[in-house]
Amino acid sequence: MIGTPEEDSILQDVRSIISQSDLAIVNLECPLVSTATKPIVKEGPHLKSSSAAAKILKKAGFSLITMANNHILDYGETGLNDTIQALQKTGLEYVGVGKNSEEAGKTWYLKIDNSTIAVINCCEHEFSIATKQDAGANPLHPIRQWYAIQEAKQKADYVIIIVHGGHEHYALPSPRMQETYRFFIDAGADVVVNHHQHCYSGYEMYQGKPIFYGLGNFCFDWNGKRQEAWNYGYMVELHFKQTIEFTIYPYEQCNEMPVVKFLNEEQKSIFDKNIQKLNTIIASKEELTKNHEQWMQQEERNWLVSLSPFTSRYINGLTRRGMLPLWLPKSKIVSLLNKVSCESHRDKLVYILEKQI
């Protein structure tokens, strides 16, 4: 945190857009922990905040909180329950989590004038996922989401799918993401919105319906992250008419101060050119695939180092610099590829690894 502004000023610049909406939705990327509890065993940082965050979101004009993401279970079921209680106490609705996978997968509905809106919220599989017995987030599972969409189409006029997923710090969807999100539209969804990558991505119109592949961080202050892709994103305002129309509001967040504010004209010009470039790539299956493969190649060595059985800070550093060979024989690479690529083998691999934690 590089400043301590009054709570009212954090979202002051964007509050007018939020508060005038019939339904304002925001993703809560961390639990609001009030009870002493230990963080879960996981890879990556543990995030948390206090119940004051719920009051800030409510005052800004948000009414629905999506919670299916990879951090909402960072402090276990206790942290999740604390969060739900804080939201309920503040008068905020939520979707995407529950005491088990069945409850976490429930669709949220709202009647606005003569139309009913349905919201389905899910996230990719990390350490936050609900199971048949355990609390957590609604997992991305296209077959289950298909059934949820079919049910929602019977009860609502419009269906919004909000997904938390993608490659962190990569400003394009993977071909799998595009295929999956287009499938949701084919199944009957009217809008698909994605976030998670910590940078904004582009969007497309598919079958006359919008798909947004990454909104970027909204209000995520992180020391050392200044004037980077991390600090920019956009809000989407949806208009449900005979056709679905939308307006984009690009912003910067947590640069000089931990606040969210709209871009100036010069910044917006840069944003418009960048978003158009991303949209052009997204519109071409060949270009999207090529860019994804190039990015994966850049990440390859780091991933292989992380899989090596011999590891330390010094060994990792020397291996990344090419001064030591990779301690990962081809036979092991083939075995790992088989276990990860095959759904049945992957089920077994995940089960065995989870048992070791």
QUISULWO-V443390 format. One record per backbone hydrogen bond with DSSP energy under -1.0 kcal/mol. CO is the residue of the C=O (numbers start at 1). NH is the residue of the N-H. If there is no record, write none. Layout:
{{CO:NH} {CO:NH}}
This chain:
{{6:9} {10:260} {11:15} {14:18} {15:19} {16:20} {18:21} {24:63} {24:64} {26:66} {31:49} {49:33} {50:53} {51:55} {52:56} {53:57} {54:58} {55:59} {56:60} {57:62} {63:93} {64:26} {65:95} {66:28} {67:69} {71:74} {73:76} {74:40} {75:79} {76:80} {77:81} {78:82} {79:83} {80:84} {81:85} {82:86} {83:87} {84:88} {85:89} {86:90} {87:92} {93:65} {95:67} {96:138} {98:136} {100:104} {101:105} {103:106} {108:119} {110:117} {112:115} {115:112} {116:157} {116:158} {117:110} {118:160} {119:108} {120:162} {122:164} {123:140} {128:137} {131:101} {134:131} {136:98} {137:130} {138:123} {141:145} {142:146} {143:147} {144:148} {145:149} {146:150} {147:151} {148:152} {149:153} {152:156} {158:118} {159:190} {159:191} {160:120} {161:193} {162:122} {163:195} {164:124} {167:170} {174:178} {175:179} {176:180} {177:181} {178:182} {179:183} {180:184} {181:185} {182:186} {183:187} {184:189} {185:188} {191:161} {192:212} {193:163} {194:215} {195:165} {197:169} {202:213} {204:211} {206:209} {209:206} {210:192} {211:204} {212:194} {214:201} {215:234} {222:225} {228:231} {229:232} {231:253} {233:251} {235:249} {237:247} {239:245} {243:241} {245:239} {247:237} {249:235} {250:263} {251:233} {252:261} {257:259} {259:254} {261:252} {264:268} {265:269} {266:270} {267:271} {268:272} {269:273} {270:274} {271:275} {272:276} {273:277} {274:278} {275:279} {276:280} {277:281} {278:282} {279:283} {281:284} {284:288} {285:289} {286:290} {287:291} {288:292} {289:293} {290:294} {291:295} {292:296} {293:297} {294:298} {295:299} {299:303} {300:304} {301:305} {302:306} {305:308} {312:316} {313:317} {314:318} {315:319} {316:320} {317:321} {318:323} {319:322} {326:328} {329:333} {330:334} {331:335} {332:336} {333:337} {334:338} {335:339} {336:340} {337:341} {338:342} {342:346} {343:347} {344:348} {345:349} {346:350} {347:351} {348:352} {349:353} {350:354} {351:355}}
